[in-house]
Amino acid sequence: MTTSTPTLTDRYIEATLRRVPSRQRPDIERELRTSIADAVDDRLEAGATPAEAEVAVLTDLGEPARLAAGYADRPLHLIGPGFYVEYTKLLRVLLVTVVPAAAAGVGLARVLLRRDASAVVGDAVGAGFTAALHVVFWTTVLFTLVERARSPRPPTRRWTPDALPEPVSRRTRYAELIAETVAMVVFTSFILISPVLRFQTDGDGHAIGLLDPWLWDSGLIYAFLGLLVVSLGLSFAKYYVNPSIPLAIGRAAVELATGLTLIWLAVNDHILNPAFVAAAGWSAGATRWTTGIIIVICIGSLVSAVVNGLRDYRQR
Amino acid sequence: MLDDEMLSTHLQELRRGTVVLACLLILRKPNYGYALLHLLERSGFTVDANTLYPLLRRLEKQGLLTSDWNTDESRPRKFYRTSDLGEELARTLSRDWDELHAAFRTLKDEP
């Protein structure tokens, strides 16, 4: 009974059947055709024109893809609630392990090949990005397939309260605080006495500072150390005072300021003393190297500051 | 004032599954998809055609409905009928519904 030009109904049925398993097609087609014809008849009796009736009935039935998914009993989502938690868990584990490993591996390989700093940093970041892309893509593909796999469903491990994360004890946090203080004291002392350390000396036997003298001339080194001291103070505040939003914002602001200052110094080549580099006979790449490493570390700590801030905020 | 979207979500959640029971009860007398759609609507169960037709096939696949093609009329129609297994499920679901109804009664009577 099909005419030479397919009607809207023909096209609708064709679009639906294309998406259901072939052995179900003849049966579904017969039933669907009758159902549509019955519905059209009802509308004709109610006074609609044939064209109006057909459009109205097909509109009511909705998108063929949706109807076909119903017939084929296919989910209309990539990853459903049954697997979502496992999916995000696996994704998180893979991202925090594979991505840094790939970046570090590629970075190390470039270092061994004695490439300059920008190439090392660029390739490491690129490798990390590519690895992240692959991890997310393939994990998603895997879970999408598992979601669509028919029974038997793999038994998901039953969750028990034993799996709850260990609370970070006050003792552990105290140890962290002490470590932070010690590191801070050592680091600050090193910076402050670095101009008189005699690693390299000029012709008159005077010490050549490792760090750019401009830092002292401009006074920026004191501002920077000041930021570090404030940051340490806030860490103590976090330990002894109840958490509050102003405190969290303060910590985030200081961490941001420290990171950005350091990045600015690195970008403008104000970290290493050029005279020291020359005296030590380091290659020109050394400065760029240091710059690259410092920028990467800063970006890492900025990201972790934001992540920690968000976590603290959510836990409140 | 109830938000329309929120209301429709909650109603949908509450009614999910009632269509299955209604189908099993109505199809004790054999009938075909389009007629069933009307019967359901007249009995107060709103269901879309694109939900009902696949649902009937799913119930048939699960052995809760049986089907027969009737080709006596001008259009071939697939008649569905509640099977013994479907009858058993209908009884269980009805009992559950009654128990829920009684439970709600108790909740509303004892503030």
Interface residues (C-beta under 8 A of the other chain):
Chain A: Q24 D27 I28 R30 E31 L32 T34 S35 A37 D38 A39 D60 L61 G62 R66 L67 G70 Y71 D73
Chain B: Y32 G33 Y34 A35 D48 A49 N50 T51 Y53 P54 L55 R57 R58 W69 R75 P76 R77 K78
